[in-house]
Amino acid sequence: MKVTGSRIARFIIGAAVAVSAAVAFASGGGVGVTADEALQRLMEGNKHFVAGQLGACGESTAAKRASLANGQKPYAIILSCSDSRVPPELIFDKSMGEIFVICVAGNIPDPIVLGSIEYAAEHIGSPLIMVLGHERCGAVTAAVDAKGKPEGNLGAIVRTITPAVRKAKMAAKGKSHDELVETAVEINAKLVAANLTKKSPVIAKLAKEGKVKIVTAKYDLDDGTVSLLGEQK
């Protein structure tokens, strides 16, 4: 078959377009993004949210959707509470494809949640896991106020958070009910983060190899800020 100059030109142009698309896709995903860079992106996005200058989270163009249709490369995994006032995409000002979000009451993991985190960390390659608690968490408050033996499905949530409540009662002894709740929220997020590697050999291996970084944070319902909690793994 005779190869003409026009065919060669079309091939070169097509290859260039494919490479450009791949580079653009990678720049917005996990490829080439470290955990520290991912965390910086999240915190910078939160500053936009607090300032009322949202941008990325509103992007939903045909081109954006097309670039994500055949794959995703989120650079951060967010394990957040299912509270309707704490939408991660908004509070971090992120668009489609940037963060892998898992929302569950009290930001507590069960095997399905752990499997979801493992999928994003191991198979997609997301380098950052953030456990995000929030101010005045209803699930934590329920655990603080629980009397007797909690039963049913809601009881399962309370039982899971109870260890954090016990620690909080020791740490916040003599303080008000509201202060106890906030202490429990922070301790719960830290316990969840610590248990990720204890309950998941996959996450433990990735963390040991430096392929995943786990951080804890808390969202303030009043001013919209996200604050990191203590030392980060």
C-alpha positions as CSV (number, residue, x, y, z in Angstrom):
1,M,0.0,0.0,0.0
2,K,1.3,3.4,-0.9
3,V,1.8,5.7,2.0
4,T,1.1,9.3,0.9
5,G,2.4,12.5,2.6
6,S,-1.1,13.4,3.6
7,R,-1.6,10.1,5.4
8,I,1.7,10.6,7.3
9,A,0.6,14.1,8.2
10,R,-2.7,12.9,9.5
11,F,-1.0,10.2,11.5
12,I,1.4,12.7,13.1
13,I,-1.4,15.1,13.9
14,G,-3.5,12.3,15.4
15,A,-0.6,11.1,17.5
16,A,0.1,14.6,18.7
17,V,-3.5,15.1,19.7
18,A,-3.6,11.9,21.6
19,V,-0.4,12.7,23.5
20,S,-1.7,16.2,24.3
21,A,-4.9,14.7,25.7
22,A,-3.0,12.2,27.8
23,V,-0.8,14.9,29.2
24,A,-3.8,17.1,30.0
25,F,-5.6,14.2,31.6
26,A,-2.6,13.3,33.7
27,S,-2.1,16.8,34.9
28,G,-5.5,16.8,36.6
29,G,-5.2,13.3,38.0
30,G,-3.1,11.1,40.1
31,V,-0.3,10.6,37.6
32,G,2.7,12.7,38.7
33,V,0.9,14.1,41.7
34,T,2.4,13.4,45.1
35,A,0.4,13.1,48.4
36,D,1.8,16.5,49.6
37,E,0.8,18.1,46.3
38,A,-2.7,16.6,46.5
39,L,-3.1,17.9,50.0
40,Q,-2.0,21.3,48.9
41,R,-4.6,21.3,46.2
42,L,-7.3,20.4,48.6
43,M,-6.4,23.1,51.1
44,E,-6.1,25.8,48.4
45,G,-9.5,24.7,47.1
46,N,-10.9,25.1,50.6
47,K,-9.6,28.7,50.7
48,H,-11.5,29.4,47.5
49,F,-14.6,28.0,49.2
50,V,-14.2,30.1,52.3
51,A,-13.7,33.2,50.2
52,G,-16.8,32.5,48.1
53,Q,-14.6,32.2,45.0
54,L,-15.7,28.8,43.7
55,G,-14.4,27.9,40.3
56,A,-13.4,24.3,39.6
57,C,-16.4,22.7,41.3
58,G,-18.7,24.3,38.8
59,E,-17.0,22.9,35.7
60,S,-19.2,20.5,33.9
61,T,-18.5,21.0,30.2
62,A,-18.9,18.5,27.4
63,A,-15.1,18.5,27.0
64,K,-14.6,17.8,30.7
65,R,-17.0,14.9,30.7
66,A,-15.5,13.5,27.5
67,S,-12.0,13.6,29.1
68,L,-13.2,11.4,31.9
69,A,-15.5,9.1,30.1
70,N,-12.9,6.3,29.7
71,G,-11.1,6.6,33.0
72,Q,-10.4,8.5,36.2
73,K,-7.3,9.6,38.1
74,P,-8.4,11.3,41.3
75,Y,-5.4,12.4,43.3
76,A,-7.2,12.3,46.7
77,I,-9.6,9.9,48.5
78,I,-11.9,11.7,51.0
79,L,-13.6,9.6,53.6
80,S,-16.2,12.1,54.9
81,C,-19.5,12.1,56.9
82,S,-22.7,11.8,54.9
83,D,-23.9,15.1,56.5
84,S,-25.6,17.2,53.8
85,R,-23.7,20.3,55.0
86,V,-20.3,18.8,54.2
87,P,-20.1,18.1,50.4
88,P,-16.4,17.5,49.7
89,E,-16.5,18.7,46.1
90,L,-17.8,22.0,47.2
91,I,-15.7,22.6,50.3
92,F,-12.6,21.8,48.4
93,D,-13.7,23.5,45.2
94,K,-13.0,20.4,43.0
95,S,-14.4,19.3,39.7
96,M,-15.3,15.8,38.4
97,G,-12.4,13.4,38.4
98,E,-10.3,15.1,41.0
99,I,-11.4,13.5,44.3
100,F,-12.7,10.0,45.1
101,V,-15.4,10.6,47.7
102,I,-16.8,8.1,50.2
103,C,-19.5,9.5,52.5
104,V,-20.8,7.6,55.5
105,A,-22.3,8.7,58.8
106,G,-19.5,9.5,61.3
107,N,-16.9,8.9,58.5
108,I,-16.4,5.4,59.8
109,P,-15.3,2.5,57.6
110,D,-16.9,-0.9,57.3
111,P,-15.5,-3.6,54.9
112,I,-17.3,-2.0,51.9
113,V,-15.8,1.4,52.7
114,L,-12.4,-0.1,53.1
115,G,-12.7,-1.9,49.8
116,S,-13.7,1.4,48.1
117,I,-10.6,3.1,49.6
118,E,-8.4,0.1,48.5
119,Y,-9.7,0.3,45.0
120,A,-8.9,4.0,44.7
121,A,-5.5,3.7,46.4
122,E,-4.3,0.5,44.7
123,H,-5.9,0.3,41.4
124,I,-6.4,4.0,40.5
125,G,-3.2,5.2,42.3
126,S,-4.6,8.0,44.4
127,P,-1.7,9.0,46.8
128,L,-3.7,10.7,49.5
129,I,-6.4,9.5,51.9
130,M,-8.1,12.1,54.1
131,V,-10.5,11.2,56.9
132,L,-12.7,14.3,57.3
133,G,-14.7,14.8,60.4
134,H,-16.8,17.9,61.0
135,E,-18.1,20.2,63.7
136,R,-21.3,19.2,65.6
137,C,-21.4,15.8,63.9
138,G,-24.8,14.2,64.5
139,A,-23.4,10.6,64.5
140,V,-20.8,11.5,67.1
141,T,-23.3,13.4,69.2
142,A,-25.6,10.4,69.2
143,A,-22.7,8.3,70.4
144,V,-21.9,10.8,73.2
145,D,-25.6,10.9,74.3
146,A,-26.2,7.2,74.0
147,K,-27.7,5.4,77.0
148,G,-27.7,1.7,77.5
149,K,-26.9,-0.8,74.7
150,P,-27.5,0.7,71.3
151,E,-29.4,-1.6,68.9
152,G,-30.3,-1.9,65.3
153,N,-28.5,-0.3,62.3
154,L,-28.2,3.1,63.9
155,G,-26.8,1.3,67.0
156,A,-24.0,-0.1,64.8
157,I,-22.9,3.4,64.1
158,V,-23.0,4.4,67.7
159,R,-21.0,1.3,68.8
160,T,-18.3,2.0,66.2
161,I,-17.9,5.6,67.5
162,T,-18.1,4.6,71.2
163,P,-14.3,4.0,71.6
164,A,-13.7,7.6,70.5
165,V,-16.3,8.8,73.0
166,R,-14.6,7.0,75.8
167,K,-11.3,8.6,75.0
168,A,-12.9,12.0,74.6
169,K,-14.6,11.7,78.1
170,M,-11.1,11.3,79.6
171,A,-9.5,14.1,77.5
172,A,-12.4,16.5,78.0
173,K,-13.2,15.7,81.6
174,G,-15.0,18.6,83.3
175,K,-15.8,20.4,80.0
176,S,-19.2,21.2,78.5
177,H,-21.3,18.8,76.4
178,D,-20.4,20.7,73.3
179,E,-16.7,20.6,74.0
180,L,-17.0,16.8,74.6
181,V,-18.7,16.3,71.2
182,E,-16.0,18.3,69.4
183,T,-13.2,16.4,71.2
184,A,-14.9,13.1,70.2
185,V,-15.2,14.3,66.6
186,E,-11.4,14.8,66.4
187,I,-10.5,11.6,68.3
188,N,-12.9,9.6,66.1
189,A,-11.3,10.9,62.9
190,K,-7.8,10.0,64.3
191,L,-8.9,6.5,65.3
192,V,-10.5,5.9,61.9
193,A,-7.3,7.0,60.2
194,A,-5.2,4.7,62.5
195,N,-7.5,1.8,61.9
196,L,-7.3,2.0,58.1
197,T,-3.9,0.4,58.2
198,K,-4.9,-2.0,60.9
199,K,-8.0,-3.3,59.2
200,S,-6.7,-3.2,55.6
201,P,-3.4,-5.1,54.7
202,V,-3.7,-3.4,51.3
203,I,-3.7,0.2,52.7
204,A,-1.0,-0.8,55.3
205,K,1.3,-2.1,52.5
206,L,0.8,1.1,50.4
207,A,1.4,3.3,53.4
208,K,4.6,1.4,54.4
209,E,5.9,1.7,50.8
210,G,5.2,5.4,50.8
211,K,2.6,5.2,48.1
212,V,-0.2,6.5,50.2
213,K,-0.3,9.2,52.9
214,I,-3.2,9.3,55.4
215,V,-4.3,12.6,57.0
216,T,-7.1,13.6,59.3
217,A,-9.0,16.9,59.1
218,K,-12.0,18.6,60.5
219,Y,-14.6,20.9,58.8
220,D,-16.0,23.9,60.5
221,L,-19.7,24.3,59.8
222,D,-19.6,28.0,60.8
223,D,-16.8,29.5,58.7
224,G,-16.2,26.7,56.1
225,T,-12.6,26.1,56.9
226,V,-10.9,22.7,56.9
227,S,-8.2,22.2,59.5
228,L,-5.6,19.4,59.6
229,L,-5.6,17.5,62.9
230,G,-2.2,16.7,64.5
231,E,0.6,14.8,62.9
232,Q,-0.1,13.4,59.5
233,K,1.1,9.9,58.4
